[in-house]
């Protein structure tokens, strides 16, 4: 009787070893397959929003007041960027705009961020934010505070988040303030 329990324990141990080995084998085959196809663990270019410029960006003066007073010596401007949604996901203008903005001096231009209280934004407001559907053109905007004595800014526009974070493939443009 004691020998039967000992044999049953060995059988259970062997079955567990076989199951773990099969799991490891399937995992290894899947991993090799991914690398053989040239894919990596990150999101592929085809799975992200892509914004392509369709026309030259331009500035629109908003004045000294925009959701509050501008710092002395600065004026608010809205940067308009006409784009085409070229990826496989719609562009969310509020989140998919990747650019660097600078002036001749380090303090010539500041990006303006509106800080709304999280409690004031309902799920409906977030879900109804404007999108630029795939294959459509639209406009992305950014509010800037620009020094009154600066006559132009430099903008580097990136089509994707990957390009922005890797600092690659940026399109640099000089944009003059409206007169």
Helices and strands as residue ranges (DSSP letters): H 2-36, G 45-47, E 51-53, E 58-63, E 74-85, E 91-92, E 98-102, E 109-111, G 118-120, H 123-127, E 131-132, E 137-147, E 152-158, H 161-166, E 171-176
